[in-house]
């Protein structure tokens, strides 16, 4: 939803097109179906045998932690016009975290 929020006048005057919402929903559903099994497999593959249960639990709790962080951000951005700017902020944070993970994994390998 970052792209339609950056289009001038897209969210304030006429609202989002239904196609943006549909494409976003399909991408989120597909990615959720991929992240769960791949992440669980990666956690069990990378962690030491003695910590597998703890790290699997931590992996499963990340959704709750992410929801808690989202609630904190939505308390800061209370009106709808302010919340429109939250999508680009989250997208930039996602790219930054992905770059940090890529750099840290490439340093290990």
Residue pairs with C-beta under 8 A, 6 or more apart in sequence:
1 16
1 20
1 21
1 24
1 87
2 87
2 88
2 90
2 91
3 20
4 10
4 11
4 16
4 17
4 20
5 11
5 84
5 85
5 87
5 88
6 88
10 16
11 80
11 84
12 81
12 84
39 59
40 56
40 59
43 52
43 55
43 56
43 59
44 52
44 55
44 56
47 55
73 86
73 89
73 90
74 83
74 86
77 83
77 85
77 86
